[in-house]
Amino acid sequence: MRRCLFLLLAVLAAQSAFGQKPEFVYDTGFEFYFDNREMDAGKEAFTRSMTINTAFLTPSVGLRIKQNARNVHQLMAGLDIIKNMGEYPVRTPAAAGSDDADRGLENTRLLREITLWYRFDLAFSKAKLTGVFGAYPRSLSQGNYSQAFWSDSLRHLDRNFDGALLQLQTSKAFFEVGCDWKGHQSEFRREEFVIFTYGEWTPKEWLTLGWAGTFHHFAGSYKYPGVVDDNLVEPFAQLNAGKMAGIQLLTLRLGWLQAMQRDRVQQSGTLTPGGAEVYAEARHWNISLVNRFYAGKNLMPLYTNPSVAGTSYGSDLYMGSPFYRIGREAGKSGVYDRVEAWWQPRIASFLDLKLGTVFHFEDGFQGHQEVVSLIFSLDRILNKKPAKKVTTYRFKAAI
């Protein structure tokens, strides 16, 4: 830590000596998230009923250095402060020693994670290259990944990546590749990392072609060794017809989800489930109707398989929505349909409010959700940025 501090001071001194004075920057984000899940209709076959009611505050401070007109450097440090509403330590004799009695639930101990990252932005004549290194907010990743890769609840609760991110932006294309180092191996902690990539090219205003992919290395701990390969890719084509239809958004996205999984220790063999996914969204007057339809095989065939430690892999291995576990058995085929309705009133450029309901169908009606999301962004005020457009896979729904 001392060496890093001395190096940072040396860099800042050198920059100042050449007339490039650091600029102090800061930001604060706030999010309130309420999600009531009622899954009794499907007997909680894929996920249980619950209510998520959480507030997040993410302040950050740092230094920005403009090396020249094209190259900007930034060093940032931030905090994740998370309050789960109604969560507090229970001080009854019967709760002693349980998770409910954990004093970490007290209001004085809400700090969840510290973020530290370096970022550079390099502008070319027709492109922009961005790099991020360290522990950085997940929101810096701009790829529109299907929920088969990351469930919305995981994106909501696991708010940061540990690793690196590279992005290239042009007038008609966007590409990114990143790494999230999820586990540093120890006696009981698994070695685990995810390499993720996304790209899209828009040759015509009405057509977008692209891909998404995650390459998940899920290894073992010193005490319980083992390696599982968990890879998923999706090539897709998207039709953008909102302008032609005279409404805010009209999108049809056709993709193929292809998985490749292998448990090297348990000798599962190479499993290659796949299926087609169709995403359709219509939005006007800030009201959206969305339908996600998946037809194919169970994308999580190792979900119930036991690891060397004797526990099933479950959500520790699979990061996507559990509804892509078609039929809940390896090799099963079927369909999953998700219907969503959202209202996103325009309040201010720095404030996003979303109210919605979600219905799940897989071998019959499985359940529904009611969701409220309120996001405040100080950065949009400081830098006068317009509110982000609601893109294909960026709803703050759950599961």
N, C-alpha and C positions, 0 to 999 in steps of 0.2 A: 504494500500500500504506500509506504514512504517513497519507494522508487518511482511509482506511478505519479505521486504528487510532485516530486522533484522534476520528473520529465515534463509534466504539464506546465509547471512554472517556467522551465527552460524554453519550451515552445512559445509560451506567451511572451516571454522576454525577447526572444528572437523576432517574433512578429512585430512587437512594439518598436524594436530597434530599426526595422525597415519601414516604419511608418504605418503599419497595419494594426491599428488599435482594436482590441477585442470589444465587442458590443454585448452588453448584458441583455439577455432575453429570458422571458418567463412565460409560463402558460398554466392554465388550470382547466381541467374538465370535470364535469359533474354528470352523473347518470343515476336516475331513479328507475328501477325495473320491477314491475309487478307481473307475475305470471301464475295464473291459477289453472292447474291441470286436473281435469276430471277424466280418469281412465277406467272407471268402473264398468263401463259398457263392454269393454273388451277384456274384463277380468284382469286388468293390469298385465296383459301378456307380454308387452314390450317395455313398458315403463310404468312406474307406480304413480298414483295420484299424489299431488303435493301442491304447495303454494310457495313460490319464490318471491320474496319481497326484500329487495336489497338496494342500498344506496352506495355509490362509488364516488370518491373524490380523488383526483389524480393531479396534484400540483407538480410542476417541474421547473427547474431553473438551469441556466447555462450561459455559455459564451458563444458568440458568432463572430467569425473572422472572414472578411471578404478579401480573399487573396488577390483577386482582380475582378473584372467585369463578368467573367464567365465562371469563376470557381469560388464556392463558398464552403467554409468548414464550420461545424457546430459541435460543441460538447455539451451534453445534457445529463442531468441527474434528477430523478423524480421519485415519488412515493405513491403507492396504492393504498388508500385508506378505504376499508370496506366495512359497512355496517349491515348485518343481516337483521332486519326488523324482528323484534320479539325474541332475539337470541341473547341470553344472559346466563350466568352461572346459577345453577340450582343448588341451594345450600340446605338440603335436607339430609339426614343421616343415611337414608336409603340410596341417595345419589352419590355418596362419597366414593371417589375412585373412578367414577364413570366419566364419559365425555361430556355429559351435561353439567358436571361440576368443574369443568376446566376453567380456570381463572382467565384464560386467554379470551373468553367471551366478554370480559368486562370492557366498558367503553374506553378505558385507558390503554387498551392493548388491541387496537383495531388495525394497526399497521400490518398489511399483508405481504408486501414485497417492495424492494428497492430496485429502481431501474437506473442503469448507467449506460449511455451510448454515445458513439461518435458518428457523425453524418457528414457526407460531402455531397454537393450538387455541382455537377459540371455540365455547362451548357455548350452545345455545338450549334452550328448554323441551322440544322434541321432536326436536332435531337437533344435529349437531356438524359444524363446518366446520374443515377443516385445510388449511393452506397451507405449502408448502416451496419455498425458493428457494436456488439455488446448485448446488454439486456434491454430490449426496446419494446415499445407498445405494439401489440398485435395490429392495431389500427393502421400502422404504416404500410402493411401489406395491402395492396389494392386489387388483388385477383378476385374474380367472382367464382369461388369454389362451391360446388354442389355440397349439400348437407351430407352426402355420402362420405365426403372427406372429413369435414368437421361439423358436428352438430352445432346448432345455434346456442344451446346451453353451454357447450364447451367453450365456444368463442366468447360467451358472456362471462364465464367464471375464470377461465384461464386467459388473462388479459395481456400477457407478455410473451415474447419469444426470447430465448437465450441463444445468440449465435450471430448470424449475419444475413444481410438482404441486399441484393443488387437489382436495380430496376432500370429499364431503358424505355423512354417515351418518345414517340414521333407523332406526327399529325394523324397517321392512320394506323399505328400499331403501339402495343404495349407489351412488354415482357418483364417477368421477374423470376428470380430464383433465390431461395432462402434456406436457412438451416435453423432448426430449433433443437438445441441440446437439452433434452428433457430429463436425463438422468445420468449423474456421475457415479460410476460403479463403486460400491462399497460392500460390506459384508451382507447387507440386506437390500440395498438399493440397486435397482437394475441399471445397466448401461443402456441408454435409449436416446435416439435422435431421429428427427424427421427432416428430410430434404423435400421441399415443396417448390413447385414451379407452375407458372401460368403464363399464357401468351394469347394475344388476340390480334387479328389483322382485319381491318375494315376496308376492303378494296372498293366497295360501293357503300353509299350512305345507308342502304337498306340491307346490307349483308355483312356479317361478321363471322370469321372463321377462327378457331382457336383450339386450345387444349388446356387441361389442368392435370396435375399429377402430384402424388405424395409417395415418397420412398421411405418406409418406416423400418428402422433397425431396432428390434425389440429383443435385447439380449438379457442375460441373467445377472445375478449378483454373485459374489464370491461363494456364498453358502449354497445358492441354488443356481447353478450354471445352466446355460441354454440359450438358443438364438431362434427367434421367429422372424422371418421375412414377411412383411406386410406391405404390399405395393398396390397402388390404384391409379389408373390413368383414365382420362375422359377426353377424347376428341369431340368437338361439337361444331355445329353450324347454327347461326342465329339470324333470324329475319327481323328487321326493325321497320315496322310499318306505321308507327305513330304519326309521323308527319303526313304520310299519304292519307291516313284515316282522319286527320284533323283533330287528334286527341293528344294528351300528354305523352302517353306511351302505349305501344302495342307491340309486344314481343313474343316470338315463338322460337324456342331454343331446342334443338334436337341433338342429343348426345348419346354416346355409348360408354358405359362404365365397365371397365375391365380390371379385374383384380388378379393378383398373383400372390399366393401365400404358401408358406412352407414352415413347418416346425422341424428344425434340424435335429433336435434331440429325440422328440417323440416319433420321428419318422412318419410324418403324416403324408409324405409325398407332396408334389406340387399341385395345388388346388387353383383352378382358374375360373371362378364364377364370374358372370357378367350379365349385363342387361341394358336395355334401352331406357333412357330417361327423356321425358318431354316436359318442358317448362313453358307455360303460357301466362302472360300477364297483360291486363288492360288497365290503364289508369287515366282518369279524367276527373277534373274538379277535386284533385287530391284524394280521390277514392280509388283504391286498387282492388281488383279481383285477380286472384292468383291460383293456378292449379299446377301441381307437380305430380307427374305420373311416372312410375317406374314399373317396368315389366321385365322380369328376368329371374336369376337365381339368387339365393341367399348370399349376400356379399360378406357375411361374417361366419364362415363355416367352422372356425375354431373357437367360437364364442364360449361354448360350454366345455371345451376340452380342458383337462387338468394340466397345469404346468408342473415342473419338477417339484415346486414347493407344495403341490397338492391342491391348490386352489384353481378354479376355472379362470381362464384369461379374461373373459367378460369385457367390460368397458376399460380395463387397464390396457388392453391391446387395441381395441377398436375405438376410434375417435369420432366416427360418424353417427348419424341418427340411428337409434336402435330399430327403427321401422324398416330399415334396409335389411334386417335379419329375417327375410321372407320365410314364413313357415316355421321359423325357430329351429330348423334342423338343417344340417349340411346337405347340400345337393338338392334341396327343395326349390321349386320354381313357383312364381305367383306374381301378384301385382300389389302395388302400394299406391294409394292416391291420397293426396293432401290438398285440401281446399282452404284458401285463406281469403279474408276480407279485411281491408285496412283503410283507416282514415288518417291522413296526415295533414292537419290544418296548418296553413302558413301563418306563423305568429311573428317570428323575427329571424333574421339571417343567422343568428347565433343560437337559436333554440329549435330543437326538433322534438315534436310531440307525435307519438303514434299510438293509435288505439286499434286493436284488431281482435279477431277471433279465428281460430284454426280448428279444422275438423280432419280426423285421420280415419282412413279406411284401409283395412288389410284383412281379407277374409271376413268381411262385415265391418260394421262401425266399431271403432276402437275407443274413441273418446274425443274430447275437445278441450280447447284452451281459451282463456280470455287474457289478453296481454296489454299492458300499458308501459310505454317507454318514453322517458323524458330526458333529453340530452342537452346540456349547456356547454358551449365551447367558447372560452375566452379568446382562443386563437383567431376565431373569425372576426372578433371585434378589433383585436390588435393589428391584424393584417388585412382587414376588410375583405375577407373571403366570403363568397356566397355559400349558402348552405349546400351540402353535398346532395347530389341527385340520388334518389332511391334506385339502386341498380338491381339487376336481376336476382342476385342471391344475397342481398344485404339487408333483408328485413331482420329486425331484432325479435323474431319469434323464438319459441323455445323448442326443446327436444333436440 
